[in-house]
Amino acid sequence: MARQMTAQAGRQSVSFGPKKGYLVFYNAASAMAWATILGRVVSVLSYKGASFVPLAVDSFARTTQTFAIMEIIHALTGISCPIRTQHTLSGRPA
């Protein structure tokens, strides 16, 4: 009996429901957006110089940053951990 309970306790249920699927999609989209910003910064910096970087990335970076509101909604609806959301948002510039 003890062995059976230990074996069951060692197994974790790996379910990939709609909530987890959505979070994977959201985080992948967010990572791609930030990678695009990084790519634009590197590209413009190497070809035109530092003074042109804000012109090239400003509007896209602002749009990407606006999606941080979704992280607040995720925390309020229980999709993600509120503490993790607070930690993530506290490190972002205003």
Secondary structure, 3 states (H helix, E strand, C coil): CHHHHHHHHHCCCCCCCHHHHHHHHHHHHHHHHHHHHHHHHHHHHHHCCHHHHHHHHHHHHHHHHHCHHHHHHHHHHCCCCHHHHHHHHHCCCC
